[in-house]
Amino acid sequence: MSPDHLEALLNQGQRLRRQRVCGRFAPTPSGPLHLGNLRTALLSWLQVRLKRGQWLLRIDDLDPPRVRPGATDSALDDLRWLGLHWDGDVIFQSQRLGIYSSFLSAMRREGLLYACRCTRKQLVGIDIYPGTCRHRALGWGIEGGRLPSWRLMVPDSFASSCGDPVVRRADGFVAYHLATVVDELTLGITDVVRGDDLVSACSAHQAVAAVLGQPSPAYHHVPLLLTDGGLKLSKRDQASGTAPLRALGWEPEQLVGHLAASLDLVPSGTCVSAVDLLESLRMRPRVFWGLLQQVAGS
């Protein structure tokens, strides 16, 4: 894509953001959605529906080794079952690789990227990349059997909060930081509700947007749903999602009520559909916005 085409995509996203509120839910198809994922989806859906906005569904399938067969269909089925219907077609990041590659090429032409050959072992215990390779004249090709990662030189105002984020990984895959920001900007996303395990990524995402000359969406980070032992739910640990509950005869209203009650939006034991919960919150919006304000982060 030409620089003019990329600028047109960003301008179109800006126009959309001025015209309407728009949120998104973006699961990775690495396994069934667990209840924590579904609670975040519910909060994201409620947040934009209360503003009478649009809610998009994006599948973050950039990393083929992590994609599990049937995971996308399972996620779509769970969301439909809960009544969390999205607007428009499902968006697959794997179908947008040309857009991401074009932005990477443009950034590299403009001298905004540099090759980094730091290994994971070298970066263990380092939260913010110190710029080790920023001023080194390293090659972009294969050396020692591996490619370099590509890092973005962020403005000085972001250097202390996120360092230079990786935008293309050493295995050749587009990095999460680049892809998700390009999507938010070009799709016209105004509000992002996601788990507070991603608070640390916020500065990097704001930095990428700043380099592209765009304002960031409003980021809201919500508390994770934990196990009884206080641990984070994980697909890798096969945290149970809707399947066991549905097998026990649970109805969607039971699960929506359970998820809402875990955030004190309704009393414990309430059965309520997503639509009825939405209408209830329209009558008492301070309950929801008070919750979101408490957990918001940027």
C-alpha positions, -999 to 999 in steps of 0.1 A, spaced: 0 0 0 12 35 -8 18 61 20 -13 79 7 -34 48 11 -22 43 47 -29 79 55 -64 75 40 -70 45 63 -60 65 94 -82 95 83 -112 72 77 -107 58 112 -106 93 126 -138 102 108 -155 72 122 -144 80 158 -160 115 154 -193 100 142 -200 73 167 -189 54 198 -173 21 190 -159 -7 212 -145 -41 205 -138 -75 220 -107 -92 207 -102 -128 219 -72 -149 209 -84 -183 195 -60 -203 217 -88 -223 234 -124 -219 248 -132 -185 263 -131 -188 301 -155 -169 324 -130 -141 329 -129 -135 291 -167 -135 290 -170 -111 319 -147 -86 301 -168 -91 269 -200 -84 289 -185 -52 303 -172 -41 269 -206 -47 253 -225 -29 281 -201 1 280 -207 8 243 -244 -2 243 -251 22 271 -237 49 248 -258 35 219 -226 27 201 -213 -1 179 -195 -32 192 -171 -51 170 -157 -86 173 -120 -91 163 -103 -124 164 -66 -120 172 -52 -149 153 -18 -135 143 2 -162 160 -6 -195 141 11 -218 167 -13 -206 194 -45 -210 173 -65 -240 182 -90 -257 158 -126 -249 167 -117 -221 192 -131 -193 170 -164 -211 164 -166 -219 201 -161 -182 210 -187 -170 186 -212 -196 199 -206 -185 235 -211 -148 227 -243 -155 208 -256 -178 236 -250 -150 261 -268 -125 239 -237 -104 232 -243 -98 195 -217 -78 176 -221 -53 147 -209 -62 112 -187 -91 101 -162 -107 124 -127 -92 118 -98 -116 116 -63 -102 121 -49 -129 99 -68 -113 70 -52 -79 76 -16 -89 74 -11 -67 43 -22 -36 62 2 -43 91 31 -51 67 25 -18 49 26 2 81 58 -16 91 74 -9 57 64 28 59 78 31 94 111 14 83 114 38 53 109 67 76 137 55 99 114 49 128 124 12 133 157 -5 142 168 -41 143 172 -56 178 192 -88 184 187 -89 222 176 -124 232 149 -132 257 175 -145 281 193 -111 280 160 -93 288 149 -115 317 139 -92 346 139 -60 325 105 -44 324 113 -15 301 137 -20 272 168 2 278 175 9 241 205 -15 239 203 -18 201 188 16 193 221 31 182 238 0 169 241 -5 131 227 -41 130 217 -59 99 181 -67 91 188 -102 77 195 -136 92 226 -138 114 235 -167 135 204 -185 122 179 -159 134 163 -127 122 163 -96 144 131 -83 160 121 -48 149 116 -21 175 99 13 172 117 44 183 92 60 206 90 97 214 110 108 245 78 113 264 72 75 263 107 63 267 105 59 305 71 43 306 74 17 278 108 18 261 109 9 224 83 -18 218 88 -47 194 65 -43 164 78 -73 144 90 -103 162 122 -122 155 101 -151 142 87 -129 115 53 -124 129 37 -90 133 38 -81 170 6 -75 191 15 -39 199 16 -29 162 -14 -49 150 -38 -40 178 -31 -2 175 -34 -2 137 -67 -20 141 -80 5 168 -70 35 146 -82 23 112 -114 7 124 -124 38 144 -124 23 179 -132 49 205 -133 28 237 -114 -4 247 -124 -24 277 -99 -51 286 -84 -70 315 -61 -52 339 -33 -77 330 -29 -54 299 -23 -22 319 14 -25 312 8 -25 275 -11 7 275 19 31 273 33 11 243 0 13 225 -3 50 232 33 54 219 26 36 186 -5 58 181 15 89 188 41 79 162 13 75 137 1 109 146 -32 97 161 -49 100 195 -54 67 213 -88 52 222 -100 55 258 -86 25 276 -105 9 305 -88 -20 324 -112 -42 344 -103 -66 372 -96 -102 363 -119 -129 375 -98 -151 398 -100 -186 410 -110 -194 446 -73 -195 453 -68 -160 439 -51 -171 407 -57 -157 372 -79 -179 350 -60 -192 320 -69 -211 288 -36 -230 292 -48 -243 325 -81 -253 308 -101 -229 330 -137 -239 326 -159 -217 303 -195 -222 294 -194 -258 283 -195 -274 318 -222 -250 329 -243 -256 298 -239 -293 304 -254 -288 339 -284 -271 324 -274 -234 331 -293 -209 310 -277 -177 296 -295 -156 321 -279 -175 350 -244 -169 337 -250 -132 328 -264 -127 363 -234 -146 379 -209 -124 360 -228 -92 368 -231 -101 405 -193 -107 406 -190 -69 400 -219 -60 423 -240 -48 394 -269 -71 406 -275 -91 437 -261 -126 440 -283 -152 425 -299 -129 400 -309 -143 366 -310 -117 339 -305 -115 301 -278 -92 287 -305 -70 271 -324 -68 304 -292 -60 323 -285 -32 298 -320 -17 302 -317 -19 340 -284 -1 339 -299 26 316 -322 34 346 -293 36 370 -263 45 349 -242 57 378 -239 22 391 -221 11 359 -201 43 353 -190 43 389 -177 8 385 -159 16 353 -144 47 368 -130 27 397 -113 2 373 -103 26 345 -67 29 336 -47 45 309 
